[in-house]
Amino acid sequence: MEKIKGGVTAAKGFKAAATAAGIKYTDRTDMAMIYSIVPCQAAGTFTTNIVKAAPVKWDQKIVKESRAAQAVIVNAGIANACTGEEGMAYCSQTAKKAAELLNVSEDAVLVASTGVIGKQLPMDKICAGITAMAPQLTDTYEAGHAAALAIMTTDTHEKEVAVTFEAGTKTVTIGGMCKGSGMIHPNMCTMLSFITTDAAISKELLQEALSEDIKDTYNMISVDGDTSTNDTVLLLANGEAKNPKITEKNADYEAFVKALNYVNTTLAKQMAGDGEGATALFEVKVIGAESKEQAKVLSKSVITSSLTKAAIYGHDANWGRILCAMGYSGAVFDPEKVDLYFESKAGKMQIIKDGVALDYSEEEATKILSEPEVTAVADVKMGDATATAWGCDLTYDYIKINADYRS
Amino acid sequence: MEKIKGGVTAAKGFKAAATAAGIKYTDRTDMAMIYSIVPCQAAGTFTTNIVKAAPVKWDQKIVKESRAAQAVIVNAGIANACTGEEGMAYCSQTAKKAAELLNVSEDAVLVASTGVIGKQLPMDKICAGITAMAPQLTDTYEAGHAAALAIMTTDTHEKEVAVTFEAGTKTVTIGGMCKGSGMIHPNMCTMLSFITTDAAISKELLQEALSEDIKDTYNMISVDGDTSTNDTVLLLANGEAKNPKITEKNADYEAFVKALNYVNTTLAKQMAGDGEGATALFEVKVIGAESKEQAKVLSKSVITSSLTKAAIYGHDANWGRILCAMGYSGAVFDPEKVDLYFESKAGKMQIIKDGVALDYSEEEATKILSEPEVTAVADVKMGDATATAWGCDLTYDYIKINADYRS
């Protein structure tokens, strides 16, 4: 597997475009389009929130029922959530407009929205945006990059990644882009992520690979514990790599799964590190667990703890809050056996041994915690299972961004 | 039932004292003592966190095994949590010292601590504090008030309440004090609360009344979603009201339960409203629910949502976040049937009807949300059950307090 420069246009046969439709933002692009030159197998995973945005409902139907997907239309600024029948009608109108211009069927068009809940989309602007983007579609790196920029809301930077791997004699590419960065507590995921690949693979295995992988990637990040109404991961495979079609769990499938995991992990970590107001990516590894499920519950509880997140912002080695968050997670362990370490580019040090603090240097600990990426490792000494979760610190800017997001 | 001025010394036969022991704070009192002139029936409820502080373990044993409790020793500044066997030994030493000075048995002394996790108590200061307080014990209002001040940590004001009710021909009093104000997500409760009553009541009914009542009071508040290692509610009944002893669920028991609920609700709301950094008490009522459990899950999910709490701080009628938080709560309902109202001293207005926003005035909504106590009422139109949860807004000061709490 090799990491390459690129995003959603890295895989063969995928094009993208972006435009400034003026939906909410007036000084930037806010719509993106992804298009495959041939029909794709589509897989998707969606929010578990009972309040599902209209585009989520639309895409769930397309992924389940449509034989092939070929385009994705995304807008930032308005989420099209809690918008009733009118919101559903707008998904259909969006797909219809794109279908006309791209000469594909309406049920080959996926849609995604992110932004304020409860407002209706300005359909004239959406349609004008689609009309502007369709003739601009290209397969360049720049087009994919422009799309990654256009889907941002409170994100501070675009998020994209691409890798290649070999399947048979062919090189297969997987690329993707995503956006955060608030209401991030995936379950499924809590954000928008779009992955494209030129792999030839059956729809069943494509969905299985995605459904399994999100459990270790997007579902292991949290910015604020709020599971969004719009969470969507879409994975499109168009077969343009011309590899022997993956229809069983052979070595090619394993290579595909591994590459997909790299893409999703990279995007998930980018999202966590760019959480609203965040100054640091906070990684929590639980090792020595009895089961993977136990390790996941423990690690997610820590990255979700407001008190722990505030301590990370203060570069404060407040390990008591980490043990406390593990303690209320619901997972069973013996607090008096836990070892805890802090780790970053500045070094690694043990803080707790068997549940009690060592005589460590606070100064040294603060130095380790002052890096932009910090890791806490908790060893619960019960078995061999491990899990990693990613979050961010809780800062003044999170409050600033969210105290008056709508204005 | 009548509300009266007072706290833990309001009920007959209870005395209190406070002192500045210099455990962590140098400019204020930080230890309190409660004492009953006669042995009490004791009931208690404690944190569900697996990581339990030493005083929690100590009190659980006393409440379960001891025939009578007569004193409570509380300190602020150090939580005596994650302190291993040394921490347990300190509970025993504290009880022993108090027992000697008060002439009671060691297993009649309850202890409670709040503050930093992982540090050992300075036993010389604790013992000096007990020695200073014992001769100061009095049953005045001022003594109870001094105790309520001494147990504060990041609280901005003391919290106490007292009521009387009639049982037979006798007047029974229940009074209490508590402290918050971070790591507050009770389950059991997440704080310290001490309730004293002169009611004559059996130990079994005392515990049952408390265990039932916390589900609707302390367990319905949240400041930050973090369930503390030290949460403790203690309820002491000394029988000094000389009422006919309550040994069955008769009218006197109902009156006791009602008064206890008032005391606990008042203290719980005071804690929520004085959450770390809070500028407003945020009350969420769910009505029209299928079951009380459903209403509780929905209302707690909303008061726990960081995004909703930040919006309340911004006086922003961001109802989408409320619906979103209900949606990921795990409770099943139809989002397209929900009505939502905002209410405060400044007025009441409907924001959503059947899941879709009404054409309400943002200006008017902001006015309603600018009060120090604001309520959101969500009607899910499924039945007759209701529940109320209490939280607070999420502010810059929460971050400030918690980014470097230990220094």
Contacts between the chains, C-beta under 8 A, distances in Angstrom:
chain1	res1	chain2	res2	distance
A	48	B	328	7.1
A	49	B	324	6.5
A	49	B	327	4.0
A	49	B	328	4.6
A	50	B	326	7.6
A	50	B	327	4.3
A	50	B	328	7.5
A	50	B	332	6.7
A	50	B	333	6.8
A	50	B	335	6.1
A	51	B	323	5.2
A	51	B	324	5.8
A	51	B	326	7.1
A	51	B	327	3.2
A	51	B	328	8.0
A	51	B	335	4.5
A	52	B	327	7.9
A	79	B	320	7.6
A	81	B	320	6.7
A	81	B	324	7.7
A	82	B	320	5.8
A	82	B	323	5.7
A	82	B	335	7.0
A	82	B	352	7.8
A	82	B	355	6.0
A	82	B	356	6.7
A	82	B	357	7.3
A	83	B	356	7.2
A	84	B	336	6.7
A	84	B	355	6.6
A	84	B	356	4.8
A	116	B	320	6.9
A	117	B	318	7.8
A	117	B	320	2.6
A	117	B	321	7.1
A	117	B	323	7.1
A	117	B	324	6.5
A	118	B	319	6.6
A	118	B	320	4.5
A	118	B	356	7.9
A	118	B	357	5.0
A	182	B	307	6.6
A	183	B	307	6.0
A	183	B	321	7.9
A	183	B	324	6.9
A	185	B	328	7.7
A	187	B	328	7.1
A	224	B	306	4.3
A	224	B	307	6.1
A	225	B	225	6.8
A	225	B	304	7.5
A	225	B	305	7.3
A	225	B	306	5.9
A	226	B	305	5.5
A	226	B	306	6.3
A	226	B	307	4.8
A	226	B	321	7.3
A	226	B	324	6.5
A	226	B	325	6.6
A	226	B	328	7.2
A	227	B	324	7.6
A	227	B	327	7.7
A	227	B	328	3.8
A	228	B	324	6.8
A	229	B	320	7.8
A	229	B	323	7.8
A	229	B	324	5.3
A	229	B	327	6.3
A	304	B	225	7.5
A	305	B	225	7.3
A	305	B	226	5.5
A	306	B	224	4.3
A	306	B	225	5.9
A	306	B	226	6.3
A	306	B	306	6.9
A	306	B	398	7.7
A	306	B	402	7.5
A	307	B	182	6.6
A	307	B	183	6.0
A	307	B	224	6.1
A	307	B	226	4.8
A	307	B	402	5.6
A	310	B	398	7.2
A	310	B	399	5.5
A	310	B	401	8.0
A	310	B	402	3.5
A	310	B	403	5.1
A	311	B	402	6.6
A	311	B	403	6.8
A	311	B	404	7.9
A	311	B	405	7.4
A	313	B	399	6.6
A	313	B	403	4.8
A	314	B	402	7.4
A	314	B	403	3.1
A	314	B	404	4.1
A	316	B	403	6.8
A	316	B	404	5.3
A	316	B	405	7.3
A	316	B	406	6.1
A	316	B	407	7.6
A	318	B	117	7.9
A	318	B	405	6.9
A	318	B	406	6.1
A	319	B	117	8.0
A	319	B	118	6.6
A	320	B	79	7.6
A	320	B	81	6.6
A	320	B	82	5.8
A	320	B	116	6.8
A	320	B	117	2.6
A	320	B	118	4.5
A	320	B	229	7.8
A	321	B	117	7.1
A	321	B	183	7.9
A	321	B	226	7.3
A	323	B	51	5.2
A	323	B	82	5.7
A	323	B	117	7.1
A	323	B	229	7.8
A	324	B	49	6.5
A	324	B	51	5.8
A	324	B	81	7.7
A	324	B	117	6.5
A	324	B	183	6.9
A	324	B	226	6.5
A	324	B	227	7.6
A	324	B	228	6.7
A	324	B	229	5.3
A	325	B	226	6.6
A	326	B	50	7.6
A	326	B	51	7.1
A	327	B	49	4.0
A	327	B	50	4.3
A	327	B	51	3.2
A	327	B	52	7.8
A	327	B	227	7.7
A	327	B	229	6.3
A	328	B	48	7.1
A	328	B	49	4.6
A	328	B	50	7.5
A	328	B	51	8.0
A	328	B	185	7.7
A	328	B	187	7.1
A	328	B	226	7.2
A	328	B	227	3.8
A	332	B	50	6.8
A	333	B	50	6.8
A	335	B	50	6.2
A	335	B	51	4.4
A	335	B	82	7.0
A	336	B	84	6.8
A	352	B	82	7.8
A	354	B	84	8.0
A	355	B	82	6.0
A	355	B	84	6.6
A	356	B	82	6.7
A	356	B	83	7.2
A	356	B	84	4.8
A	356	B	118	7.8
A	357	B	82	7.3
A	357	B	118	4.9
A	394	B	399	6.2
A	394	B	402	7.9
A	395	B	399	6.2
A	396	B	396	5.2
A	396	B	399	5.4
A	396	B	400	7.8
A	398	B	306	7.7
A	398	B	310	7.2
A	398	B	399	7.8
A	399	B	310	5.5
A	399	B	313	6.6
A	399	B	394	6.2
A	399	B	395	6.2
A	399	B	396	5.3
A	399	B	398	7.7
A	399	B	399	6.6
A	400	B	396	7.7
A	401	B	310	8.0
A	402	B	306	7.5
A	402	B	307	5.6
A	402	B	310	3.5
A	402	B	311	6.6
A	402	B	314	7.4
A	402	B	394	7.9
A	403	B	310	5.1
A	403	B	311	6.8
A	403	B	313	4.8
A	403	B	314	3.1
A	403	B	316	6.8
A	404	B	311	7.9
A	404	B	314	4.1
A	404	B	316	5.3
A	405	B	311	7.4
A	405	B	314	8.0
A	405	B	316	7.3
A	405	B	318	6.9
A	406	B	316	6.1
A	406	B	318	6.1
A	407	B	316	7.6
